[in-house]
Amino acid sequence: MDKIHFSTVIIGAGQSGLAAAYYLKKAGEEFTILEGEHQIGSSWRKRWDSLRLFTPSQHDSLPGFPFPGIKGTFPTKDEMADFLSNYMKEFDLPVQFATKVIELNKSPDGYEILTSKGKVFARNVVVATGTNPNAFVPAFASELNKNIVQIHSSVYKNPQSVKASSTLVVGAGTSGVEIALELSRSRPTMISGNPTPQIPDFVFRFLGNLYWWFIHNILTSNTFIGRKVRPKFFSGGAPLISVSMKNVKEAGIAHFSRLKGVQDGLPLMESGQILSVDSIVWATGYKPDFSWIKLNVADDNGWPKHRRGVAQDFKGLYFVGMVFQFGLTSGLVGGVGRDAKFVVNHLHKTK
């Protein structure tokens, strides 16, 4: 690939990139998708073996293509990966695999994209790299005793992938709680952190459609309550879904306060307790990393400055699939379509 020009380039072939591609194709735009992996759905397939989506199948569709699962069931990670692959095939979306994007710069006519296969030029760029680009582990983790095995939840696969002895899961969000529950069946397990509020199971079981309507239509940047809630999703994380701290207690998992540092090579809790553990799973979430965009696009928190995915100060640059891009569902499979449609409509009108 050498100095190839496109009207629009989408970076990333996950659910966000594919949704944007659907609307670009529908609008008759000329485009391509650059994907660093060798197949669709790789980010899903790499997650832990027992992972299921937190949203039921009826809310896991992409534009023009319903998810085939039974209503009320929660798809597995591989079912979602297969769905994305079938989506690409259904609409014959042009994906260039094994094409890692290294840098994005301005060019006289738009943007220059440096990839592992050469340079690509485009008038418009849609960045769809997802909500979890960079696994976060606190800096003090390097001070822990070298005998303590450490992994991030992004590379956790199953209990066999973690040393089978006393394990501390750091982070009490949904992922952390699910991993702790799974580990507790084979070894002494602890969890640290302040749990996020729980959404009771009956809300999904009996009020699922109403709940989705509320988080999709009311918790947005257009409403007072949405603007009030939005900052919490950048600092505190999403609510507990399908699991609870009651489950943690019933499983015999010891719950500790937040981990604040290291003392004598061991984890030090905010309560002053020091824990002796053999392994740690960091379920501490992710941090944005847009450093590869060699433009002044990021705010103080590292997220792009934008209005509903339209970049500030840079004509022709767009984003899809970010945390609370427009609403709470912006980072969910069933919510990315709305943002993709808005972005493509803006792109198409400003050609």
Secondary structure, 3 states (H helix, E strand, C coil): CCCEEEEEEEECCCHHHHHHHHHHHHCCCCEEEECCCCCCCHHHHCCCCCCECCCCHHHCCECCECCCCCCCCCCEHHHHHHHHHHHHHHCCCCEECCCCEEEEEEECCEEEEEECCEEEEEEEEEECCCCCCCECCCHHHHHCCCCCEEEECCCCCCHHHCCCCCEEEECCCHHHHHHHHHHCCCCCEEEECCCCCEECHHHHHHHHHHHHHHHHHCCECCCHHHHHHCCHHHHCCCCEECCCHHHHHHCCCEEECCEEEEECCEEEECCCCECCCCEEEECCCECCCCCCECCCCECCCCCECEECCEECCCCCEEECCCCCCCEHHHHCHHHHHHHHHHHHHHHHHCC
